[in-house]
Amino acid sequence: VIPKPGSVAKSMITDEDFYHDGYFVIRLKGDYTDFYNKNKIKYSSSNIKNITVSLNKNGETEIKVYTSKLQGYRIATDSETICVDIGEPREIYKNIVVLDPGHGGAANGAQYFGTKEKDLNLRILYTVGKKYFNSDTSKLKVYYTRYSDEDISLDNRAAFAKKVGADLFVSLHMNAADASVRGTEVFYSVKNNSANSAGLTSQKLAEILCANLCSTIGTKNRGVKQANLVVTNKNTVPAVLIELGFMSNKDDYALLTNAEFQDKAAKTIYESLLEVFKKYPTGR
């Protein structure tokens, strides 16, 4: 329970989840550090290790909540308090997705015309995409396998879905081949294609994403394909890998590096996931 300064309206409160770093932060516009020196924050969860209050460089008061293990959270406010409910992600969120920006760190992926695949994957899914994916956790809670330039093992990427209680998993990559080859294709594994409790399979997830992407972003539809890739094969939930386009093709490359295209691709993936959960509700 966080005491709320009287001058703080609900619109002045934001939050951000740094689950890989073991904390989440609640931000208030303005300097309220003195207020919190006098009005202590109270908590009862045994999974909370520590809470700190500080002023950031943007003039916002940051309340950082450090947890002993990954926790979901939801925030509610009234005239006097900011109440934070903490628990296992599946207890807090209705729809949970793991997004996996392929490669990272020393693993650059494909490289063409001075551009590294790892950077495109992260830019589209996280840098550009987070304004969609993190916009409303009542509709969709997204956990990223990485939100910085680091390489995560394929096994750990696949296992992350189980760790956060995800309902599905989407990996984003860029393709490479002969310079004449172009288009979008989406992969799934026949070894991980059982229907979940809502009836969703990896193949159905791949079909929805492939159709929506190609019709919206205008790339050639190369279809849904099967492959025993680690992140799809070893997963515990419906899982797909999107090859958005071919960096080795000059036309696709021009699209993949275009800011408007990147935004449209991220938005299409987001809206497709909302469509998936509408068709295949989790029941939570």
Rosetta blueprint (number, residue, H / E / L):
1 V L
2 I E
3 P E
4 K L
5 P L
6 G L
7 S L
8 V L
9 A L
10 K H
11 S H
12 M H
13 I E
14 T E
15 D E
16 E E
17 D E
18 F E
19 Y H
20 H H
21 D H
22 G L
23 Y E
24 F E
25 V E
26 I E
27 R E
28 L E
29 K E
30 G E
31 D L
32 Y L
33 T H
34 D H
35 F H
36 Y H
37 N H
38 K H
39 N L
40 K L
41 I L
42 K L
43 Y L
44 S L
45 S L
46 S L
47 N L
48 I E
49 K E
50 N E
51 I E
52 T E
53 V E
54 S E
55 L E
56 N L
57 K L
58 N L
59 G L
60 E E
61 T E
62 E E
63 I E
64 K E
65 V E
66 Y E
67 T E
68 S L
69 K L
70 L L
71 Q L
72 G E
73 Y E
74 R E
75 I E
76 A E
77 T E
78 D L
79 S L
80 E L
81 T E
82 I E
83 C E
84 V E
85 D E
86 I E
87 G E
88 E L
89 P H
90 R H
91 E H
92 I H
93 Y L
94 K L
95 N L
96 I E
97 V E
98 V E
99 L E
100 D E
101 P E
102 G L
103 H L
104 G E
105 G L
106 A L
107 A E
108 N L
109 G L
110 A L
111 Q E
112 Y E
113 F L
114 G L
115 T E
116 K E
117 E H
118 K H
119 D H
120 L H
121 N H
122 L H
123 R H
124 I H
125 L H
126 Y H
127 T H
128 V H
129 G L
130 K H
131 K H
132 Y H
133 F H
134 N L
135 S L
136 D L
137 T L
138 S L
139 K L
140 L L
141 K E
142 V E
143 Y E
144 Y E
145 T L
146 R L
147 Y L
148 S L
149 D L
150 E L
151 D L
152 I L
153 S L
154 L H
155 D H
156 N H
157 R H
158 A H
159 A H
160 F H
161 A H
162 K H
163 K H
164 V L
165 G L
166 A L
167 D L
168 L E
169 F E
170 V E
171 S E
172 L E
173 H E
174 M E
175 N E
176 A L
177 A L
178 D L
179 A L
180 S L
181 V L
182 R L
183 G L
184 T E
185 E E
186 V E
187 F E
188 Y E
189 S L
190 V H
191 K H
192 N H
193 N L
194 S L
195 A L
196 N L
197 S L
198 A L
199 G L
200 L L
201 T L
202 S H
203 Q H
204 K H
205 L H
206 A H
207 E H
208 I H
209 L H
210 C H
211 A H
212 N H
213 L H
214 C H
215 S H
216 T H
217 I H
218 G L
219 T L
220 K L
221 N E
222 R E
223 G E
224 V E
225 K E
226 Q E
227 A L
228 N L
229 L L
230 V H
231 V H
232 T H
233 N H
234 K L
235 N L
236 T L
237 V L
238 P L
239 A E
240 V E
241 L E
242 I E
243 E E
244 L E
245 G E
246 F E
247 M L
248 S L
249 N L
250 K H
251 D H
252 D H
253 Y H
254 A H
255 L H
256 L H
257 T L
258 N L
259 A H
260 E H
261 F H
262 Q H
263 D H
264 K H
265 A H
266 A H
267 K H
268 T H
269 I H
270 Y H
271 E H
272 S H
273 L H
274 L H
275 E H
276 V H
277 F H
278 K H
279 K H
280 Y L
281 P L
282 T L
283 G L
284 R L
